[in-house]
Amino acid sequence: MFNSRKRRVRSCIPCYTKKQKCSRTYPCDNCTRRRKPDECAYCNGATRTRSPKPVDEAPATLVLSPNCTAVMLGPPAVSVNSSHAPFRHPSPVHSLAAVFGYHQGSDRNTIAVLRRFSLENRKETYQSGIVPLHVSRLIQHELAKMPRREILDFLIQYYVSEIHWHDQILEPRSFKDTYRRWWTLDGILTLLDVEFAVVIMRICSYASLFLPSPTYNIDAVRGMKLADIRSICSEIGDTLFAMTVEMDRQGSLFRVQHLLFSGLKFHCEGNPHELWVALGHASQVAKELGLYDQFRQVWFQDDEVELDKELGCRAICLLYIWDNQFSRQLDIAPLFSDHVSFGIFAPDYQLASRCSGQKPHPFTERALQVELCKFWRNFGVKPYDLVEAEERYEKFSIEFLAHLPPAFSLNPDKTYDSCCPKFPLQRHIFHIAVFESICCNFRPVLATNWEEIPNIPSYKRVLISSQKKLLAATALKLSAAVGELYDILGAKYTRSVSIVFYTFEAAVLLGCLCLDLDFTNALAEKCSSTEENEGFLSGNSRITKEICLEAMANALARLEVLSEVSILAEAGAQTLSRLLGLARSSGASPEHHSSGEYSLSDEISNFLNNRDKECVFKTPEDALFDQTFSNEITELDLDYNAFASL
């Protein structure tokens, strides 16, 4: 303590020790110039020898002002005398990057030019920022509201062991180490510590959504109800997040992570608007950190560069997957351009996706999802064209499906399933994504009212019938894959969005196909037994209306069970129930085919024969065209049979 007769020291400790003039900001100019802002600290001394009255004698309330600034409401911390008031750090100086929006790591913008002449007025990034004392008190007040540690430990462990395999936002080992170190903090908080606290709160709130589960049939953890845990963790996370944004607009990798967890929670709760907001915010933080640009300097901690690179790789891969899936499924504009660069992380995720002939990397499924998104993204968004849809599917089969790693192919090698318990689940998730992408490719053929289009050429009618049949086959495979994943997870209550969403998507396609008269008339009335192939997609290659209705009924039963814990499942079950009733009551009678099967090549052959009868003169070029076109349609039948036989 300082003697009351001495002048109060207002300089930071390093400037006072070095006898330098301090700017009295945080961090001050001298500490910033020395690149040691973490050492910038001010002495919280009083002008009297007796210690001030404790701060927490009377209760206080923490609220958020309209500008999202945390404000403590309650009695003053010390005496009314202003000279005895504790020191409050001055507001930080706004840097050019913060005000103008420049990226500090760029080597091409105006900041790069100013940096050359030491005129950057650079504000240190989040890694080394020390939380001001008065803000630290507010943060400690919020952290005191957290559930007991044993409750948080259980939820963290449950997330890592039971939920993490799906999205893989974190690296489990490093996260557990950071989590243990976080609990040993001695009260001196950095911005990273506060950001990590938000990550903990988001994980616990998200993990509580998946309880009770087949593994843990509980409705409370250590005597605390799950609803209370979820509410408290969400409130603390929101408050701390608002405070970190006020202190640092740019953010960190931890901020990207807890925004992703927040988006996952909104997705499970059936709130797509907030999900899209969280996804956009996380993408913006990732862009400001330079994760999408291989030419920018990414702000990593010097002692954990490799770990930060892996976390960055996981974050941008998940952002890219979400952006592409949601934009394609919901038919909205994506957040990123068609040719987004993965920067310094490209070799990492590409290496994980090329694991042919060896034990798959845990991140392989996410890396393959990125490759899947990039493949379909290359075609852009165009009006639906029947021929182009066929070309896309053919290219997808040749260039993507044929080059999948053996462990992830449609007829997979299950050698490593025993040593990787979560690996079969990841493979199912990837297969579901593959089938869903094929459905998205052909779905417009079902949404288009072809009866309103006059004079459709016969070859296009053939393509329409072919694509509807292929769409039905893919929807059946999608429904079967989701059902198998549901059974593996325990065939009980789950809030997994993948189970609910893709169950509904596949069933709707099958129901609409059953209501399509052209499609039902094209199916054979009786199904002859066919030989089954072994493998993940084994099953009959024939498609009947009864098979489609049975798949719809199974999907409806699954959604009705899940509707008790999922708003998405409840809304989907109501719509699917009405659709199934319409499909069952539709009285379209299928036309019999002489061979018992529907053949595209037969239809086009009849078209050519009828045209020949009406045409007296026929040039050699016409004959060559007829032969070539017939061969192509025959190959189209073979391609479909090859796919259905899987």
Solvent accessible surface area in square Angstrom, and as a share of the most:
residue,aa,sasa,rsa
1,M,153,0.68
2,F,76,0.32
3,N,57,0.29
4,S,66,0.42
5,R,213,0.78
6,K,134,0.57
7,R,222,0.81
8,R,58,0.21
9,V,37,0.21
10,R,113,0.41
11,S,25,0.16
12,C,0,0.00
13,I,88,0.45
14,P,18,0.11
15,C,0,0.00
16,Y,130,0.49
17,T,100,0.58
18,K,111,0.47
19,K,187,0.79
20,Q,78,0.35
21,K,190,0.80
22,C,12,0.07
23,S,47,0.30
24,R,122,0.44
25,T,22,0.13
26,Y,21,0.08
27,P,33,0.21
28,C,0,0.00
29,D,72,0.37
30,N,21,0.11
31,C,1,0.00
32,T,31,0.18
33,R,170,0.62
34,R,71,0.26
35,R,164,0.60
36,K,98,0.42
37,P,6,0.04
38,D,73,0.38
39,E,94,0.42
40,C,1,0.00
41,A,43,0.33
42,Y,23,0.09
43,C,49,0.29
44,N,62,0.32
45,G,11,0.11
46,A,17,0.13
47,T,38,0.22
48,R,53,0.19
49,T,107,0.62
50,R,178,0.65
51,S,74,0.48
52,P,55,0.35
53,K,122,0.52
54,P,81,0.51
55,V,80,0.46
56,D,122,0.63
57,E,102,0.46
58,A,41,0.32
59,P,124,0.78
60,A,35,0.27
61,T,79,0.46
62,L,19,0.09
63,V,59,0.34
64,L,76,0.38
65,S,29,0.19
66,P,143,0.90
67,N,99,0.51
68,C,71,0.43
69,T,46,0.27
70,A,13,0.10
71,V,56,0.32
72,M,69,0.31
73,L,90,0.45
74,G,52,0.50
75,P,68,0.43
76,P,103,0.65
77,A,27,0.21
78,V,20,0.11
79,S,51,0.33
80,V,141,0.81
81,N,75,0.38
82,S,95,0.61
83,S,53,0.34
84,H,44,0.19
85,A,41,0.32
86,P,36,0.23
87,F,33,0.14
88,R,155,0.57
89,H,24,0.11
90,P,51,0.32
91,S,94,0.61
92,P,61,0.38
93,V,78,0.45
94,H,133,0.59
95,S,4,0.03
96,L,49,0.24
97,A,15,0.11
98,A,55,0.42
99,V,101,0.58
100,F,130,0.54
101,G,63,0.60
102,Y,64,0.24
103,H,20,0.09
104,Q,13,0.06
105,G,0,0.00
106,S,6,0.04
107,D,83,0.43
108,R,158,0.58
109,N,38,0.19
110,T,65,0.38
111,I,1,0.01
112,A,18,0.14
113,V,90,0.52
114,L,45,0.22
115,R,72,0.26
116,R,197,0.72
117,F,123,0.51
118,S,102,0.66
119,L,114,0.57
120,E,15,0.07
121,N,86,0.44
122,R,51,0.19
123,K,56,0.24
124,E,29,0.13
125,T,18,0.11
126,Y,9,0.03
127,Q,36,0.16
128,S,31,0.20
129,G,15,0.15
130,I,34,0.17
131,V,8,0.05
132,P,21,0.13
133,L,63,0.31
134,H,37,0.17
135,V,20,0.11
136,S,14,0.09
137,R,79,0.29
138,L,20,0.10
139,I,0,0.00
140,Q,74,0.33
141,H,54,0.24
142,E,6,0.03
143,L,22,0.11
144,A,86,0.67
145,K,96,0.41
146,M,29,0.13
147,P,8,0.05
148,R,123,0.45
149,R,100,0.36
150,E,70,0.31
151,I,0,0.00
152,L,0,0.00
153,D,50,0.26
154,F,36,0.15
155,L,0,0.00
156,I,6,0.03
157,Q,91,0.41
158,Y,10,0.04
159,Y,4,0.02
160,V,23,0.13
161,S,42,0.27
162,E,55,0.25
163,I,14,0.07
164,H,17,0.08
165,W,22,0.08
166,H,39,0.17
167,D,12,0.06
168,Q,3,0.02
169,I,0,0.00
170,L,3,0.02
171,E,30,0.14
172,P,36,0.23
173,R,197,0.72
174,S,19,0.12
175,F,11,0.05
176,K,54,0.23
177,D,64,0.33
178,T,29,0.17
179,Y,13,0.05
180,R,132,0.48
181,R,129,0.47
182,W,21,0.08
183,W,65,0.23
184,T,108,0.63
185,L,68,0.34
186,D,121,0.63
187,G,37,0.35
188,I,116,0.59
189,L,9,0.04
190,T,32,0.18
191,L,16,0.08
192,L,20,0.10
193,D,28,0.14
194,V,2,0.01
195,E,3,0.01
196,F,4,0.02
197,A,0,0.00
198,V,0,0.00
199,V,0,0.00
200,I,0,0.00
201,M,0,0.00
202,R,22,0.08
203,I,0,0.00
204,C,0,0.00
205,S,1,0.01
206,Y,10,0.04
207,A,0,0.00
208,S,0,0.00
209,L,6,0.03
210,F,29,0.12
211,L,8,0.04
212,P,61,0.38
213,S,15,0.09
214,P,68,0.43
215,T,84,0.49
216,Y,77,0.29
217,N,120,0.62
218,I,60,0.30
219,D,107,0.55
220,A,30,0.23
221,V,3,0.01
222,R,139,0.51
223,G,76,0.73
224,M,38,0.17
225,K,133,0.56
226,L,12,0.06
227,A,63,0.49
228,D,67,0.34
229,I,0,0.00
230,R,47,0.17
231,S,54,0.35
232,I,50,0.25
233,C,0,0.00
234,S,23,0.15
235,E,108,0.49
236,I,3,0.02
237,G,0,0.00
238,D,72,0.37
239,T,19,0.11
240,L,0,0.00
241,F,34,0.14
242,A,12,0.09
243,M,6,0.02
244,T,0,0.00
245,V,27,0.15
246,E,62,0.28
247,M,34,0.15
248,D,9,0.05
249,R,153,0.56
250,Q,33,0.15
251,G,0,0.00
252,S,0,0.00
253,L,13,0.06
254,F,33,0.14
255,R,2,0.01
256,V,0,0.00
257,Q,4,0.02
258,H,0,0.00
259,L,10,0.05
260,L,1,0.00
261,F,0,0.00
262,S,13,0.09
263,G,0,0.00
264,L,13,0.07
265,K,30,0.13
266,F,49,0.20
267,H,33,0.15
268,C,6,0.03
269,E,53,0.24
270,G,31,0.30
271,N,54,0.28
272,P,87,0.55
273,H,128,0.57
274,E,59,0.27
275,L,6,0.03
276,W,60,0.21
277,V,80,0.46
278,A,8,0.06
279,L,1,0.00
280,G,24,0.23
281,H,68,0.30
282,A,0,0.00
283,S,4,0.03
284,Q,91,0.40
285,V,3,0.02
286,A,0,0.00
287,K,77,0.33
288,E,60,0.27
289,L,2,0.01
290,G,1,0.01
291,L,2,0.01
292,Y,20,0.07
293,D,32,0.17
294,Q,95,0.42
295,F,125,0.52
296,R,75,0.27
297,Q,98,0.44
298,V,26,0.15
299,W,36,0.13
300,F,32,0.13
301,Q,48,0.21
302,D,137,0.71
303,D,119,0.62
304,E,51,0.23
305,V,52,0.30
306,E,128,0.57
307,L,44,0.22
308,D,12,0.06
309,K,61,0.26
310,E,64,0.29
311,L,15,0.07
312,G,0,0.00
313,C,7,0.04
314,R,12,0.05
315,A,1,0.01
316,I,0,0.00
317,C,0,0.00
318,L,1,0.01
319,L,0,0.00
320,Y,2,0.01
321,I,1,0.01
322,W,12,0.04
323,D,0,0.00
324,N,5,0.03
325,Q,24,0.11
326,F,16,0.07
327,S,12,0.08
328,R,56,0.20
329,Q,22,0.10
330,L,90,0.45
331,D,123,0.64
332,I,73,0.37
333,A,82,0.63
334,P,47,0.30
335,L,61,0.30
336,F,11,0.05
337,S,75,0.49
338,D,63,0.33
339,H,150,0.67
340,V,23,0.13
341,S,46,0.29
342,F,8,0.03
343,G,7,0.06
344,I,64,0.33
345,F,0,0.00
346,A,25,0.19
347,P,87,0.55
348,D,66,0.34
349,Y,1,0.00
350,Q,79,0.35
351,L,134,0.67
352,A,11,0.09
353,S,1,0.01
354,R,147,0.54
355,C,7,0.04
356,S,79,0.51
357,G,70,0.67
358,Q,106,0.47
359,K,110,0.47
360,P,9,0.05
361,H,87,0.39
362,P,85,0.54
363,F,10,0.04
364,T,0,0.00
365,E,1,0.00
366,R,7,0.03
367,A,0,0.00
368,L,4,0.02
369,Q,2,0.01
370,V,0,0.00
371,E,31,0.14
372,L,3,0.01
373,C,3,0.02
374,K,63,0.27
375,F,24,0.10
376,W,27,0.09
377,R,25,0.09
378,N,97,0.50
379,F,49,0.20
380,G,38,0.37
381,V,143,0.82
382,K,132,0.56
383,P,124,0.78
384,Y,55,0.21
385,D,51,0.27
386,L,8,0.04
387,V,60,0.34
388,E,64,0.28
389,A,0,0.00
390,E,25,0.11
391,E,100,0.45
392,R,41,0.15
393,Y,21,0.08
394,E,95,0.43
395,K,87,0.37
396,F,0,0.00
397,S,36,0.23
398,I,104,0.53
399,E,92,0.41
400,F,20,0.08
401,L,29,0.14
402,A,74,0.57
403,H,140,0.62
404,L,20,0.10
405,P,6,0.04
406,P,57,0.36
407,A,8,0.06
408,F,0,0.00
409,S,26,0.17
410,L,15,0.07
411,N,75,0.38
412,P,18,0.12
413,D,64,0.33
414,K,109,0.46
415,T,89,0.51
416,Y,63,0.24
417,D,27,0.14
418,S,107,0.69
419,C,73,0.44
420,C,28,0.17
421,P,109,0.68
422,K,63,0.27
423,F,10,0.04
424,P,26,0.17
425,L,10,0.05
426,Q,14,0.06
427,R,4,0.02
428,H,13,0.06
429,I,10,0.05
430,F,0,0.00
431,H,0,0.00
432,I,1,0.01
433,A,3,0.03
434,V,0,0.00
435,F,0,0.00
436,E,3,0.01
437,S,1,0.01
438,I,1,0.00
439,C,3,0.02
440,C,17,0.10
441,N,9,0.05
442,F,0,0.00
443,R,58,0.21
444,P,45,0.28
445,V,0,0.00
446,L,32,0.16
447,A,89,0.69
448,T,48,0.28
449,N,79,0.40
450,W,44,0.16
451,E,154,0.69
452,E,131,0.59
453,I,75,0.38
454,P,105,0.66
455,N,144,0.74
456,I,16,0.08
457,P,60,0.38
458,S,38,0.25
459,Y,76,0.29
460,K,63,0.27
461,R,122,0.45
462,V,1,0.01
463,L,18,0.09
464,I,14,0.07
465,S,29,0.19
466,S,7,0.04
467,Q,0,0.00
468,K,8,0.03
469,K,30,0.13
470,L,10,0.05
471,L,0,0.00
472,A,0,0.00
473,A,4,0.03
474,T,0,0.00
475,A,0,0.00
476,L,27,0.14
477,K,24,0.10
478,L,1,0.01
479,S,11,0.07
480,A,54,0.42
481,A,2,0.01
482,V,0,0.00
483,G,11,0.11
484,E,71,0.32
485,L,1,0.00
486,Y,19,0.07
487,D,89,0.46
488,I,87,0.44
489,L,50,0.25
490,G,36,0.35
491,A,53,0.41
492,K,93,0.39
493,Y,77,0.29
494,T,23,0.13
495,R,57,0.21
496,S,15,0.10
497,V,22,0.13
498,S,14,0.09
499,I,0,0.00
500,V,6,0.03
501,F,40,0.16
502,Y,19,0.07
503,T,1,0.01
504,F,55,0.23
505,E,33,0.15
506,A,0,0.00
507,A,1,0.01
508,V,39,0.23
509,L,10,0.05
510,L,0,0.00
511,G,0,0.00
512,C,49,0.29
513,L,0,0.00
514,C,1,0.01
515,L,65,0.32
516,D,31,0.16
517,L,106,0.53
518,D,92,0.48
519,F,8,0.03
520,T,4,0.02
521,N,47,0.24
522,A,20,0.15
523,L,9,0.05
524,A,9,0.07
525,E,80,0.36
526,K,161,0.68
527,C,54,0.33
528,S,69,0.44
529,S,115,0.74
530,T,47,0.27
531,E,158,0.71
532,E,104,0.47
533,N,65,0.33
534,E,167,0.75
535,G,40,0.39
536,F,21,0.09
537,L,9,0.05
538,S,54,0.35
539,G,20,0.19
540,N,75,0.39
541,S,34,0.22
542,R,25,0.09
543,I,5,0.03
544,T,9,0.05
545,K,33,0.14
546,E,118,0.53
547,I,54,0.27
548,C,0,0.00
549,L,29,0.14
550,E,111,0.50
551,A,15,0.11
552,M,0,0.00
553,A,30,0.23
554,N,82,0.42
555,A,0,0.00
556,L,22,0.11
557,A,53,0.41
558,R,27,0.10
559,L,0,0.00
560,E,91,0.41
561,V,62,0.36
562,L,0,0.00
563,S,32,0.20
564,E,123,0.55
565,V,37,0.21
566,S,6,0.04
567,I,110,0.56
568,L,39,0.19
569,A,0,0.00
570,E,81,0.36
571,A,59,0.46
572,G,7,0.07
573,A,9,0.07
574,Q,101,0.45
575,T,56,0.32
576,L,0,0.00
577,S,52,0.34
578,R,155,0.57
579,L,21,0.10
580,L,6,0.03
581,G,39,0.37
582,L,106,0.53
583,A,0,0.00
584,R,143,0.52
585,S,87,0.56
586,S,29,0.19
587,G,78,0.75
588,A,20,0.15
589,S,83,0.53
590,P,41,0.26
591,E,121,0.54
592,H,140,0.63
593,H,60,0.27
594,S,119,0.77
595,S,78,0.50
596,G,33,0.32
597,E,85,0.38
598,Y,48,0.18
599,S,28,0.18
600,L,8,0.04
601,S,24,0.15
602,D,61,0.32
603,E,64,0.29
604,I,1,0.00
605,S,44,0.29
606,N,88,0.45
607,F,77,0.32
608,L,13,0.07
609,N,78,0.40
610,N,85,0.44
611,R,80,0.29
612,D,52,0.27
613,K,168,0.71
614,E,148,0.66
615,C,60,0.36
616,V,129,0.74
617,F,173,0.72
618,K,88,0.37
619,T,69,0.40
620,P,109,0.69
621,E,123,0.55
622,D,58,0.30
623,A,45,0.35
624,L,123,0.61
625,F,116,0.49
626,D,13,0.06
627,Q,107,0.47
628,T,63,0.36
629,F,31,0.13
630,S,27,0.18
631,N,70,0.36
632,E,92,0.41
633,I,7,0.04
634,T,60,0.35
635,E,100,0.45
636,L,30,0.15
637,D,22,0.12
638,L,110,0.55
639,D,77,0.40
640,Y,21,0.08
641,N,79,0.40
642,A,62,0.48
643,F,14,0.06
644,A,3,0.03
645,S,38,0.25
646,L,48,0.24
